Amino acid sequence: MKPTIYQVAFASIKGITIDIANEILSIVGSEEEFFRISEKELQTTTQLTPRLLKKDYRDALLIDAEITIEESERKHVGMHYYRQDSFPTRFQTVPDAPLLIYSAGNCDLNSAKIVSIVGTRHSTAYGMDLCKSFVGGLKDKVGNDVVVVSGLAYGIDITAHRAALSCGLPTIAVVAHGLDTIYPAAHRGDAIEIVRSGGAILSEYKFSTKVHRSNFLARNRLIAAMADCTIVMESAFKGGALVTANVALNYGRDVFAFPGRIGDEYSEGCNKLIKKNVASLITSVDDVIDAMGWEKKKEGPVELELFPQLSSEEQKIYDIISERETVNVNALAGNVGMPFHRILSTLIDLEFRGIVRALPGNQYALNKKINL
């Protein structure tokens, strides 16, 4: 069911929150009645400032709402009012949540498991590989009912969206502008793919709302509010990801962060969150799954490749592991002459293919049934 013109107009009142809206409606009875009764009647029954009660102001809201509804229908954009079932229920406990959300796509905004992934726009190769393996781990260990939320920005955001798309998980991009445009323009193709693949583009802003710096900070609160938990992959000492993490904590959400090496610019933020107990330290997707109490998929037998084809990098790692029963990741780093992030990425690929298996203490061993 689509929101009425009165609901859309009511949601557009400047400064209105869900708590204020509920209080007003408990007095006047309905959104339609709010626009019908006189200015004098409203003054005696509500706490709104006189300017917001003026008939001219309310009439202007109705005109604007009619235009918005017509444009939404023309552009196939969904509208979700806070008193409708399609509205994100997780927003109901957020004090500064909008009353109306716009969406492109058909993703369930009330999915049982939603994870927000945030981080720096200047992500390193290590951070991107970590993000990809984390999202892949969610798919492999939890299943298809996990939704990945991020902000469509450069760096970790777009990596999270693309990782979800590549492994078949729905993903939601929360943007800081109207849905008649996409920012950054370079990610327009990704936005289209998100919608086509069962995800959604989400915004609290009406059509023609341009990109503004303050909108990004406001957008971050929705990324935090949409999810059950927020994961910080990489962040500098200051940045939007830290803002999102702190907001998520204030909303009562779980916050997790991957630690980084001391001195690395884009690990300082994660280490800061952990040090200040804003975020719990995690080193794997299992840490998040266990902390959230999510049930893991039942593991079936691993389908092993009888005669797997290995790249030169994979062969180097395979040869070293084959010489011993188990090998520590740090020992590999000293022998294969590869960047640490490439070693981790290669090990993950080999593990997914059933060629190696991970053991406690960052140890790896070969699966004995493999023939090369």
C-alpha positions in Angstrom: 0.0 0.0 0.0 1.4 3.4 -1.0 1.4 6.3 1.5 -1.3 8.9 1.0 -0.7 12.5 0.0 -1.4 13.5 3.6 1.2 11.0 5.0 3.9 12.2 2.5 3.2 15.8 3.4 3.1 15.1 7.1 6.5 13.4 6.8 7.9 16.5 5.2 7.3 18.8 8.2 10.7 20.3 9.1 12.2 18.8 12.2 9.6 16.2 12.8 10.6 12.9 14.4 8.7 9.6 15.0 8.1 10.5 18.6 6.7 14.0 17.7 4.6 12.5 14.9 3.1 9.9 17.2 2.3 12.6 19.8 0.6 14.8 17.2 -1.4 12.0 15.7 -2.6 10.9 19.1 -4.1 14.3 19.5 -5.5 15.1 16.1 -6.3 11.6 15.0 -4.8 11.3 11.5 -2.5 13.0 9.0 -5.5 14.1 7.0 -7.0 15.8 10.0 -3.7 17.6 10.7 -4.1 19.3 7.4 -7.8 19.9 7.7 -8.2 21.6 11.1 -7.5 25.3 11.6 -4.3 27.0 12.7 -5.9 28.0 15.9 -6.9 24.5 16.8 -3.4 23.2 16.2 -1.9 25.9 18.3 -3.9 24.7 21.3 -3.2 21.0 20.9 0.4 20.6 19.6 3.9 21.7 20.5 4.9 22.8 17.0 6.2 26.3 16.3 3.6 28.7 15.0 5.4 28.9 11.6 4.9 25.2 11.0 1.2 25.4 11.8 0.3 28.1 9.3 -2.2 27.2 6.7 0.0 28.4 3.8 2.8 26.2 5.0 0.7 23.1 5.3 -0.9 23.8 1.9 2.5 24.0 0.3 3.5 20.7 1.9 0.4 19.1 0.2 1.3 20.5 -3.2 4.9 19.3 -2.9 3.7 15.9 -1.7 1.4 15.5 -4.8 4.4 16.3 -7.1 6.6 13.8 -5.2 4.1 11.0 -5.4 3.6 11.5 -9.2 7.3 11.6 -9.8 7.8 8.4 -7.7 5.2 6.5 -9.6 6.7 7.7 -12.9 10.2 6.6 -11.9 9.1 3.4 -10.2 10.5 4.5 -6.8 8.9 3.0 -3.7 7.8 5.1 -0.7 7.8 3.7 2.8 5.9 5.6 5.5 6.7 4.9 9.1 3.2 3.5 9.9 3.5 1.0 7.0 4.7 -2.6 7.2 7.3 -2.0 4.5 9.0 0.7 6.6 12.3 -0.5 8.2 11.2 -1.7 11.7 14.7 -1.1 13.0 14.1 2.6 12.4 11.3 2.6 15.0 13.7 2.7 17.9 15.9 5.4 16.3 15.2 8.9 17.8 16.2 10.8 14.6 14.9 8.5 11.9 12.9 9.9 9.0 9.2 9.3 8.7 9.5 8.5 5.0 12.0 6.5 3.0 12.4 6.2 -0.8 13.7 3.1 -2.4 14.6 1.7 -5.9 14.5 -2.1 -5.9 12.6 -4.8 -4.2 14.8 -5.8 -1.3 13.1 -6.6 2.0 14.0 -3.7 4.3 13.1 -5.9 7.2 15.2 -8.9 6.5 16.1 -11.1 9.5 19.8 -10.5 9.2 21.3 -7.2 8.1 25.0 -6.2 8.3 26.4 -2.8 7.6 29.9 -2.7 6.4 31.8 0.7 6.4 35.3 1.9 6.0 37.7 4.4 4.4 37.3 5.7 0.8 41.1 5.1 0.5 41.0 1.4 1.1 44.2 -0.7 0.7 44.5 -3.9 -1.1 44.5 -5.7 2.3 41.3 -4.0 3.3 39.5 -4.8 0.1 40.6 -8.5 0.2 39.5 -8.6 3.9 36.1 -7.2 2.9 35.6 -9.6 0.1 36.5 -12.6 2.2 34.2 -11.4 5.0 31.2 -11.1 2.7 32.0 -14.4 1.1 32.2 -16.0 4.5 28.7 -14.6 5.4 27.3 -16.3 2.3 29.1 -19.6 2.9 28.5 -19.9 6.6 25.1 -18.2 7.1 23.4 -18.4 3.8 21.4 -16.2 1.4 19.3 -14.4 4.0 22.0 -11.9 5.0 21.7 -8.4 3.5 24.8 -6.2 3.2 24.3 -2.5 3.7 26.8 0.2 2.8 26.9 3.7 1.3 28.0 3.2 -2.4 31.1 5.4 -1.8 34.6 4.7 -3.1 36.8 2.2 -1.2 35.3 -0.2 1.3 31.7 0.7 0.5 31.7 -0.2 -3.1 33.9 -3.3 -2.3 31.2 -4.5 0.1 28.5 -4.0 -2.5 30.4 -5.7 -5.3 31.4 -8.6 -3.0 27.7 -9.2 -2.1 26.8 -9.1 -5.8 29.5 -11.5 -6.8 28.4 -14.1 -4.2 24.7 -13.7 -4.6 23.8 -11.8 -1.4 21.3 -8.9 -1.6 22.8 -5.5 -0.8 21.4 -2.1 0.0 23.1 1.2 -0.8 22.1 4.2 1.3 22.7 7.4 -0.6 22.9 11.1 0.4 20.8 12.5 -2.4 17.5 12.1 -4.3 17.0 8.9 -6.3 16.9 10.7 -9.6 20.7 10.7 -9.6 23.6 8.5 -8.5 26.7 9.7 -6.7 29.5 9.0 -7.5 28.6 8.7 -11.1 31.3 6.0 -11.6 29.1 3.7 -9.5 25.9 4.1 -11.5 26.5 0.7 -13.2 26.9 -0.9 -9.7 23.6 0.8 -8.5 21.7 -0.7 -11.5 23.2 -4.1 -10.8 22.2 -3.8 -7.1 18.6 -3.2 -8.1 18.6 -6.0 -10.7 20.0 -8.5 -8.3 17.3 -8.1 -5.6 18.9 -5.3 -3.6 17.9 -1.7 -3.2 19.1 1.9 -3.3 17.7 3.8 -0.3 17.4 7.5 0.5 15.5 9.8 2.8 15.8 12.7 0.3 13.2 13.8 -2.2 13.9 14.0 -5.9 16.3 16.8 -7.0 18.0 16.9 -3.6 21.6 17.6 -4.6 24.8 16.1 -3.0 25.8 18.1 0.0 28.5 17.3 2.5 26.1 17.4 5.5 23.9 14.9 3.8 26.6 12.3 4.1 26.8 12.5 7.8 23.0 12.2 8.0 23.2 9.3 5.6 25.7 7.5 7.9 23.1 7.3 10.7 20.7 5.4 8.4 23.5 2.9 7.5 23.9 2.3 11.2 20.2 2.2 11.9 19.4 -0.3 9.0 21.5 -3.1 10.4 21.8 -5.4 13.4 25.5 -4.8 13.5 28.1 -2.5 11.9 31.5 -3.8 10.7 34.4 -1.4 10.3 37.0 -2.8 7.9 39.5 0.0 7.6 39.5 3.6 8.8 41.9 6.4 9.4 42.0 8.1 12.8 39.1 10.4 11.7 36.5 9.6 9.1 32.9 8.8 8.3 33.2 5.2 9.3 34.0 6.2 12.9 31.0 8.4 12.9 28.8 5.5 11.8 30.3 3.2 14.4 29.6 5.6 17.2 26.1 6.3 16.0 25.4 2.5 15.8 26.6 2.1 19.4 24.3 4.9 20.5 21.4 3.1 18.7 22.1 0.0 20.7 23.6 -1.9 17.7 26.6 -4.2 17.9 29.8 -2.7 16.5 32.8 -4.8 15.3 36.2 -3.8 13.9 39.1 -5.6 12.4 42.4 -4.6 14.1 45.3 -3.3 12.0 49.0 -3.0 12.2 50.2 -0.2 14.5 51.3 2.7 12.5 49.3 2.0 9.4 47.2 5.1 8.5 44.1 3.2 7.6 44.2 1.0 10.7 44.4 3.7 13.2 40.6 4.3 13.2 39.8 0.6 13.8 42.4 0.3 16.6 40.9 3.5 18.2 37.4 2.1 18.2 38.6 -1.1 19.8 40.8 0.7 22.4 37.8 2.9 23.4 35.4 -0.1 23.6 33.2 1.3 20.9 33.8 -1.8 18.8 34.6 -5.4 19.6 37.7 -6.8 18.1 37.1 -9.5 15.4 39.5 -11.5 13.3 37.1 -13.5 11.2 33.5 -13.8 10.1 33.0 -16.5 12.7 33.5 -14.0 15.4 30.5 -11.9 14.2 28.3 -14.9 13.6 28.9 -16.2 17.1 28.5 -12.8 18.7 25.2 -12.2 16.9 23.9 -15.7 17.7 23.2 -16.5 14.1 22.8 -20.2 13.1 25.4 -21.5 10.7 24.6 -23.5 7.7 25.0 -27.2 8.0 28.3 -28.0 6.4 28.1 -30.6 3.6 31.0 -32.6 2.3 33.7 -30.4 0.6 33.8 -31.0 -3.1 37.5 -31.5 -3.8 39.1 -30.9 -7.1 40.9 -34.1 -8.3 43.3 -32.3 -10.5 43.2 -28.6 -9.6 44.9 -26.0 -11.8 47.1 -23.7 -9.7 48.4 -20.2 -10.5 52.1 -19.5 -9.9 51.3 -17.8 -6.6 49.1 -20.7 -5.5 51.7 -23.2 -6.5 54.4 -21.4 -4.3 52.1 -21.6 -1.3 51.0 -25.2 -2.0 54.7 -26.3 -2.3 55.7 -24.8 1.0 52.7 -26.3 2.8 53.2 -29.7 1.2 56.7 -29.8 2.7 55.3 -29.7 6.3 52.2 -30.9 8.1 51.1 -27.4 9.1 52.4 -23.9 8.2 51.8 -20.6 10.0 50.8 -17.6 7.9 53.8 -15.6 9.2 56.1 -18.4 8.1 54.6 -18.3 4.6 55.2 -14.6 4.4 58.9 -15.1 5.0 59.2 -17.7 2.2 57.0 -17.0 -0.7 58.1 -13.4 -1.5 54.5 -12.1 -1.7 52.7 -9.2 0.0 50.9 -10.3 3.1 47.4 -9.4 1.8 48.1 -11.5 -1.4 49.0 -14.5 0.8 45.7 -14.2 2.8 43.7 -13.8 -0.3 45.3 -16.8 -2.0 44.8 -19.0 1.1 41.2 -18.1 1.2 40.8 -19.1 -2.4 42.6 -22.4 -1.8 40.4 -23.1 1.2 37.2 -22.4 -0.7 38.4 -24.8 -3.4 39.1 -27.5 -0.8 42.8 -27.6 -1.5 43.9 -26.4 2.0 42.2 -26.2 5.4 42.5 -23.6 8.1 43.5 -24.7 11.6 43.6 -22.8 14.9 46.5 -20.3 15.4 46.6 -19.1 11.8 47.9 -22.5 10.7 47.1 -24.1 7.3 47.5 -27.7 6.1 46.8 -29.5 2.9 43.6 -31.6 2.4 45.2 -35.0 1.9 42.7 -36.2 -0.7 44.0 -33.7 -3.3 45.9 -35.1 -6.2 48.2 -32.8 -8.2 
